């Protein structure tokens, strides 16, 4: 008997060290951890102890006898990983470094952000006795994209906040919610009150296509749409035209699949989630019957993960349409690529049911223009090919194009960070320049005491758990700098910081303020038989917190 890792694996890797027989892979950096989309349990080595099940922060691990029907395929997926990978021996990854305790008050670190990267950084810091952490979040609510980015039907994924909650409640962590760095406090003021600052602010801006028609109403970024259905205060008042039968999504990453799934799910299924009330009401009256996902390259290069692609096939009364000539595996395909192609072949072979909604994948297709006069009416696309060198060739020699009729286009082609006042920023990369977490100026010189973690450090790639490794690397560099005396300087105390915020009339919330909001949302949810009903307006949140 064995345990099985399933779809919503966050790759946090906290399960790896608790396994007494080292049967979870990839386990470090040298045997493919960075490249793999999820972790896998070797069924021949597993001793059925259940330690990984207890440790998993997102409830992604099941005993093979307890797999729900829609997840049974993961038993074979786990086993097949080990058929095409030879795991490296125990200890093949980086050796963890134990940092000695520090004198209380000698190392106080500000972390800007409270999402996964920020929370993992705080976890690594408070593991060192004596280190103090102040966490800053511009919203009254913590957890970043766990709250505002993870799809509402992925409640198991959101359960990772149980790990972060323990960190944010730690006695040496002080939370400063509803404090906007850049508005309420400057970078220089953070530095004046802390020995080091870690920016873990994500990549909140959407990249654009750069094609004609992008300014038309009806063309939106998925950042706006995801924020809208998740109740993010910055996006809750957005308006999306769901009166047409077709929506086109440009891009094929996991976010694109999330959006497609939400658009075609039955309202009675969405009613079981924490989707924002305004979005639930709009989707109840939606006319959308088909979502077309446009991808520049073929299914072999798809950006989505195999687990999320597989999950589309479990949607009730929804056909997943894949029509592409090249779905067969090649000798050089890795485990995940071969699996994606296998799933695509499965979808291509399934009969279609009259009356079903549809998610249609259009591979090897590039958008060239958004069509319309005063509103979007279509997306002009061209078919792509690959030349003899494997390079993508956009469009046909004869210039032939096609218009996909739609009244709503959602762009999901990637994210980029925003510049932070007082901190170097690489505009081309949309990230803060850094050397393994240490911020540098544009000439490559280290900026003392300033660090980054998460997407603002490495760009918008990886899953939730990827941030644990990323933040750990940053914290290791920070503690190394502390030991070498590069962070030793006089700073103002925590009381001075609170006095400064009070003098500026900042409605700062601490952890108890968030707990009051959380309790109120859960109570509202209980009345509606839902996990929670979110507040989507900052003033409502502050009222619930008693401010």
C-alpha positions in Angstrom: 0.0 0.0 0.0 1.2 3.5 -0.7 0.3 7.2 -0.4 -0.3 9.3 -3.5 0.3 13.0 -4.2 -2.5 14.5 -6.3 -3.6 17.6 -8.3 -3.2 20.5 -5.9 0.3 19.7 -4.8 1.9 23.1 -4.0 5.5 21.8 -4.0 6.1 23.2 -0.6 8.2 20.1 0.0 7.5 20.0 3.7 6.5 16.4 3.2 10.0 15.4 2.0 12.0 15.6 5.2 9.4 13.8 7.3 9.4 10.7 5.1 11.4 8.0 7.0 12.4 6.1 3.8 13.1 9.1 1.5 10.6 8.1 -1.2 9.3 11.5 -2.2 10.9 13.1 -5.3 12.2 15.4 -6.6 13.6 16.3 -3.2 16.2 19.0 -3.9 17.6 21.1 -6.7 19.9 18.5 -8.3 17.3 15.9 -9.3 14.8 18.3 -11.0 13.0 20.1 -8.2 13.0 23.4 -10.1 11.7 21.8 -13.3 9.1 19.5 -11.9 5.5 20.6 -11.6 4.7 18.6 -8.5 6.1 16.0 -6.2 5.7 12.2 -6.4 5.7 9.3 -4.0 7.5 6.1 -5.0 4.9 3.3 -4.5 7.5 0.6 -4.2 9.4 2.4 -1.5 6.5 3.9 0.5 6.0 2.1 3.8 2.5 3.4 4.4 3.4 5.4 7.5 1.3 8.4 6.8 3.9 11.0 7.9 3.6 12.9 4.6 -0.2 13.0 4.9 0.0 14.7 8.3 2.5 17.2 7.1 1.0 18.3 3.7 -0.3 21.9 4.1 -2.8 21.6 1.2 -4.3 18.2 1.8 -2.9 16.9 -1.5 -1.9 13.5 -0.2 -4.2 10.5 0.0 -3.8 6.8 0.8 -4.3 5.0 -2.5 -7.4 3.2 -1.1 -9.0 6.6 -0.3 -8.5 8.4 -3.6 -11.7 10.1 -4.9 -12.7 8.8 -8.3 -11.6 12.0 -10.0 -8.1 11.7 -8.6 -7.5 7.9 -9.1 -5.3 8.6 -12.2 -2.7 10.1 -9.9 -1.9 6.6 -8.6 -0.5 5.8 -12.0 1.0 9.3 -12.4 3.1 8.9 -9.3 4.3 5.4 -10.2 5.2 6.4 -13.8 7.4 9.3 -12.6 9.8 6.7 -11.0 9.7 4.6 -14.2 11.4 7.4 -16.1 13.5 9.0 -13.3 16.3 7.5 -11.3 16.1 9.3 -7.9 19.4 10.6 -6.6 20.6 9.4 -3.2 19.5 11.0 0.1 21.2 14.3 0.7 21.8 15.1 -3.0 20.4 18.6 -2.6 21.7 21.6 -0.8 22.6 21.0 2.8 20.4 23.1 5.2 22.3 25.6 7.3 21.6 26.0 11.0 21.9 29.7 11.9 22.8 30.5 15.5 20.5 32.5 17.8 20.9 36.2 17.8 20.8 38.7 20.6 17.2 40.1 20.9 17.0 43.5 19.3 20.1 43.0 17.1 18.2 41.8 14.0 14.8 43.2 13.2 13.6 42.6 9.6 10.7 44.2 7.8 8.9 42.1 5.2 6.7 43.9 2.7 3.9 41.6 1.7 2.1 38.7 3.4 1.7 36.2 0.6 3.5 32.9 0.2 7.0 34.3 -0.4 6.7 36.8 2.5 5.3 34.2 4.9 7.9 31.6 4.0 10.6 34.3 4.6 9.1 35.1 8.0 9.0 31.4 8.8 12.7 31.0 8.0 13.6 34.1 10.0 11.8 33.3 13.2 13.3 29.8 13.1 16.4 31.7 14.3 16.0 32.5 18.0 16.0 36.2 18.7 15.2 37.5 15.2 12.2 39.9 15.1 10.0 40.4 12.1 7.6 43.2 11.2 5.2 42.3 8.3 3.5 45.0 6.2 0.4 44.5 4.0 -1.4 47.4 2.2 -4.8 45.6 2.6 -6.5 44.8 5.9 -6.3 41.1 5.0 -3.2 38.9 4.7 -2.0 36.0 2.4 -1.7 37.8 -0.9 -2.6 35.6 -3.9 -3.8 32.8 -1.6 -6.8 34.9 -0.8 -7.0 37.0 -4.0 -5.4 34.7 -6.7 -6.2 31.0 -6.0 -9.4 30.0 -7.8 -12.4 29.8 -5.4 -13.0 26.1 -6.2 -9.5 25.3 -5.0 -10.3 25.3 -1.3 -7.7 22.6 -0.5 -5.0 24.8 -2.0 -6.1 27.7 0.1 -5.6 25.6 3.2 -1.9 26.3 3.0 -2.7 29.4 5.1 -2.7 27.2 8.1 1.1 27.1 7.8 1.2 30.9 7.3 -1.2 31.6 10.2 1.2 30.0 12.6 4.0 32.2 11.4 2.0 35.5 11.4 0.8 34.7 15.0 4.4 34.1 16.2 5.3 36.1 19.3 8.3 37.7 17.5 6.2 38.6 14.4 4.3 41.9 14.4 1.7 42.4 11.7 0.9 45.8 10.2 -2.1 45.4 7.9 -3.7 48.3 6.0 -0.2 50.0 5.9 0.8 50.9 2.4 4.6 51.1 1.8 5.1 54.1 -0.5 2.1 55.9 0.9 2.1 55.5 4.7 5.8 54.7 5.1 8.7 55.2 2.7 11.5 52.8 2.0 13.9 55.0 3.9 11.6 55.0 6.9 11.5 51.2 6.8 15.3 51.1 6.8 15.4 53.6 9.7 13.4 51.2 11.8 14.9 47.8 10.7 18.2 46.3 10.1 17.0 44.8 6.8 14.0 44.9 4.5 12.7 42.0 2.4 10.3 42.9 -0.4 7.9 40.1 -1.3 5.3 42.1 -3.2 4.7 39.8 -6.1 4.2 40.8 -9.7 0.8 42.5 -9.8 0.8 44.0 -13.3 -0.3 42.2 -16.4 1.8 42.0 -19.5 0.1 43.3 -22.7 -0.1 41.9 -26.2 0.9 45.1 -28.0 -1.7 44.6 -30.8 -4.3 47.0 -32.2 -7.6 47.3 -30.3 -6.3 46.6 -26.8 -8.0 49.8 -25.6 -11.5 48.6 -26.6 -14.0 47.9 -23.8 -14.4 44.2 -23.5 -10.6 43.5 -23.5 -9.3 42.9 -20.0 -6.4 41.4 -18.2 -7.0 38.2 -16.2 -5.5 40.1 -13.3 -8.7 42.1 -13.2 -10.9 39.1 -13.8 -9.3 36.9 -11.1 -9.3 39.8 -8.6 -13.0 40.5 -9.5 -14.2 36.9 -8.8 -12.0 36.6 -5.7 -13.2 39.9 -4.2 -10.0 41.9 -4.2 -10.9 45.5 -3.3 -8.9 46.9 -6.3 -11.0 44.9 -8.7 -14.4 44.3 -7.1 -16.1 47.2 -9.0 -14.9 46.0 -12.4 -17.6 45.1 -15.0 -17.3 42.2 -17.4 -19.6 41.5 -20.3 -20.9 37.9 -19.9 -23.8 38.4 -22.3 -22.1 36.7 -25.2 -21.8 32.9 -25.7 -18.0 32.9 -26.2 -15.1 34.2 -24.2 -11.5 34.1 -25.6 -8.6 33.7 -23.3 -5.1 34.5 -24.7 -2.5 32.4 -22.9 -2.6 28.9 -21.6 -1.1 28.9 -18.1 -2.8 27.6 -15.0 -4.5 31.0 -14.4 -6.1 30.8 -17.9 -7.4 27.3 -17.0 -8.7 28.7 -13.7 -10.6 31.4 -15.4 -12.0 29.0 -18.1 -13.2 26.7 -15.4 -14.9 29.4 -13.4 -16.7 30.7 -16.5 -18.2 27.3 -17.3 -18.8 25.8 -13.9 -22.4 25.3 -12.7 -23.5 28.1 -10.3 -24.5 25.6 -7.7 -20.9 24.4 -7.6 -19.6 27.9 -7.3 -22.1 28.5 -4.5 -20.0 26.1 -2.3 -16.9 28.2 -2.6 -15.7 31.6 -1.3 -16.2 33.4 -4.7 -17.2 37.0 -4.2 -21.0 37.5 -4.1 -21.0 40.0 -6.9 -19.2 37.6 -9.2 -21.4 34.7 -8.2 -24.5 36.7 -9.0 -23.0 37.7 -12.4 -22.1 34.2 -13.3 -25.6 32.9 -12.4 -26.8 35.1 -15.2 -23.9 34.5 -17.6 -24.7 33.5 -21.2 -21.2 32.0 -21.7 -21.3 28.6 -23.4 -17.8 28.3 -24.8 -14.3 29.4 -23.7 -11.6 29.4 -26.3 -8.0 29.2 -25.0 -5.5 30.6 -27.6 -1.9 29.4 -27.4 1.0 30.5 -29.6 2.7 27.2 -29.4 1.7 23.5 -29.4 0.5 21.3 -26.6 4.1 20.0 -26.1 5.0 23.5 -24.9 1.8 24.2 -22.9 2.3 26.4 -19.9 -0.4 24.8 -17.7 0.5 21.9 -15.4 -0.7 18.4 -16.1 -2.7 18.3 -12.9 -4.8 21.4 -13.8 -5.2 20.2 -17.4 -6.5 16.8 -16.1 -8.9 18.5 -13.7 -10.8 20.1 -16.6 -12.1 16.7 -17.6 -14.0 16.4 -14.3 -16.2 19.4 -15.0 -19.9 18.4 -15.2 -21.5 18.9 -18.6 -18.4 20.5 -20.1 -16.6 19.2 -23.2 -12.8 19.8 -23.4 -12.0 20.1 -27.1 -8.5 19.5 -28.3 -8.0 19.3 -32.1 -4.3 19.2 -32.9 -2.3 16.9 -35.3 0.8 16.4 -33.0 -0.3 14.8 -29.7 2.1 11.8 -29.8 5.0 11.7 -27.3 8.6 12.1 -28.6 11.7 10.4 -27.2 13.0 13.6 -25.6 9.7 14.4 -23.7 10.0 14.5 -20.0 7.4 13.0 -17.6 5.1 16.0 -17.4 5.2 16.7 -21.1 4.3 13.1 -22.0 1.5 13.2 -19.4 0.1 16.5 -20.9 0.1 14.9 -24.4 -1.6 11.8 -23.0 -4.3 13.9 -21.4 -4.7 15.9 -24.7 -5.1 12.6 -26.7 -7.8 11.5 -24.2 -9.7 14.7 -24.7 -9.4 14.6 -28.4 -10.9 11.1 -28.5 -13.9 11.9 -26.3 -17.3 12.2 -27.9 -18.9 15.6 -27.6 -22.3 15.9 -26.1 -25.0 18.2 -27.5 -25.9 20.9 -25.1 -22.7 20.8 -23.1 -20.5 23.9 -22.5 -17.1 23.8 -24.1 -13.5 24.6 -23.4 -11.7 24.7 -26.7 -7.9 24.8 -27.0 -6.6 26.6 -30.1 -2.8 25.7 -30.2 -0.3 27.2 -32.7 -2.4 30.4 -32.9 -1.4 34.0 -32.4 -3.7 37.0 -31.9 -2.9 40.0 -34.2 -5.8 42.4 -33.6 -8.8 42.9 -31.3 -11.7 43.8 -33.5 -14.5 46.2 -32.7 -15.6 49.9 -33.0 -16.9 50.8 -29.5 -16.7 47.4 -28.0 -14.9 44.1 -28.6 -16.6 42.0 -31.3 -13.8 39.5 -32.1 -10.2 38.6 -32.1 -8.2 38.3 -35.3 -5.7 35.4 -35.2 -3.2 33.7 -37.5 -2.1 30.1 -37.6 1.6 29.5 -36.6 4.0 26.9 -37.9 7.5 25.7 -36.8 10.4 25.8 -39.2 13.1 23.2 -39.7 15.1 24.6 -36.7 12.1 24.3 -34.4 11.6 28.1 -34.3 8.1 29.5 -34.2 6.9 31.1 -37.4 3.9 33.4 -36.8 1.3 33.5 -39.6 1.0 32.0 -43.0 2.9 33.1 -46.1 -0.3 34.1 -47.8 -1.3 36.4 -44.9 -4.5 34.5 -44.2 -6.2 35.4 -40.9 -9.3 34.3 -39.0 -11.6 36.2 -36.7 -12.9 34.5 -33.6 -16.2 36.2 -32.7 -16.4 37.2 -29.0 -17.5 40.1 -26.9 -14.9 39.4 -24.1 -11.2 38.9 -24.5 -9.1 38.1 -21.4 -5.3 38.4 -21.7 -3.4 35.8 -19.6 0.1 36.2 -21.0 2.1 36.7 -17.8 2.8 39.2 -15.0 5.4 41.8 -14.2 6.3 43.6 -11.0 5.9 47.2 -10.2 8.7 49.6 -9.3 9.2 50.3 -5.6 10.1 53.8 -4.8 13.7 53.9 -3.5 14.6 50.4 -4.7 16.3 49.6 -8.0 14.1 48.2 -10.7 14.8 46.4 -14.0 12.0 47.6 -16.2 12.8 45.2 -19.0 12.5 42.2 -16.7 9.7 43.6 -14.6 11.6 42.6 -11.4 14.1 44.0 -8.9 17.7 43.2 -9.9 19.3 40.8 -7.4 21.9 38.2 -6.7 20.1 35.2 -5.1 17.9 37.6 -3.1 20.4 40.4 -2.4 19.2 43.5 -4.2 21.7 45.1 -6.6 21.7 48.4 -8.4 21.5 48.3 -12.2 25.3 48.1 -12.3 25.3 44.9 -10.2 26.5 46.5 -7.0 24.9 45.1 -3.8 22.5 47.5 -2.0 23.1 46.8 1.7 20.2 45.6 3.8 17.7 45.2 1.0 16.4 41.9 -0.2 13.7 40.4 -2.4 11.7 37.1 -2.5 9.0 35.6 -4.7 7.9 36.9 -8.1 9.5 40.4 -7.6 12.8 38.5 -7.3 12.6 35.7 -9.8 9.8 36.6 -12.1 6.3 35.1 -12.3 7.0 31.4 -12.4 6.5 28.5 -10.0 3.7 27.3 -7.7 3.0 28.2 -4.1 5.7 26.0 -2.7 8.3 27.3 -5.0 8.4 30.3 -2.8 9.6 28.3 0.1 12.9 27.5 -1.6 13.1 31.0 -3.0 12.5 32.7 0.4 14.9 30.3 2.1 17.6 31.3 -0.3 17.0 35.0 0.4 16.9 34.5 4.2 20.1 32.5 4.1 21.9 35.5 2.4 20.4 37.9 4.8 21.6 35.9 7.9 24.9 35.5 6.2 25.2 39.3 5.9 24.2 39.7 9.5 26.9 37.3 10.7 29.5 39.1 8.6 28.5 42.4 10.3 27.0 44.0 7.2 23.7 44.7 8.9 25.0 46.1 12.2 23.7 49.6 12.7 21.5 51.5 15.0 17.8 51.5 14.2 14.7 53.0 15.8 12.5 50.7 17.9 9.1 49.2 17.3 7.4 51.7 19.5 8.8 54.5 17.4 7.3 52.9 14.4 3.9 52.6 15.9 4.1 56.2 17.0 5.0 57.3 13.5 2.0 55.5 12.0 -0.3 56.9 14.7 0.9 60.4 14.0 0.0 59.9 10.4 -3.5 58.7 11.2 -2.9 55.3 9.6 -5.7 52.9 10.4 -3.2 50.1 11.2 -4.5 46.6 11.9 -2.7 44.0 13.9 -3.3 40.2 13.9 -6.4 40.6 16.1 -7.9 43.0 13.6 -7.6 40.4 10.9 -9.0 37.8 13.2 -12.1 39.9 13.6 -12.5 40.2 9.8 -11.9 36.5 9.4 -14.5 35.6 12.0 -17.1 37.9 10.5 -16.5 36.5 7.0 -16.8 32.9 8.2 -20.0 33.8 10.1 -21.5 35.3 7.0 -20.4 32.2 5.1 -22.0 29.8 7.7 -25.3 31.5 7.2 -25.1 30.8 3.4 -23.5 27.3 3.9 -20.3 28.5 2.3 -16.6 28.6 3.6 -16.8 32.4 3.9 -18.5 35.4 2.4 -15.8 38.0 1.8 -15.8 41.7 2.4 -14.8 43.4 -0.8 -14.6 47.0 0.4 -11.8 48.2 2.7 -14.1 50.4 4.7 -16.3 47.3 5.4 -13.2 45.4 6.5 -12.1 48.1 8.9 -15.6 48.3 10.4 -15.5 44.5 11.0 -12.1 45.0 12.6 -13.6 47.6 14.9 -11.7 50.6 13.5 
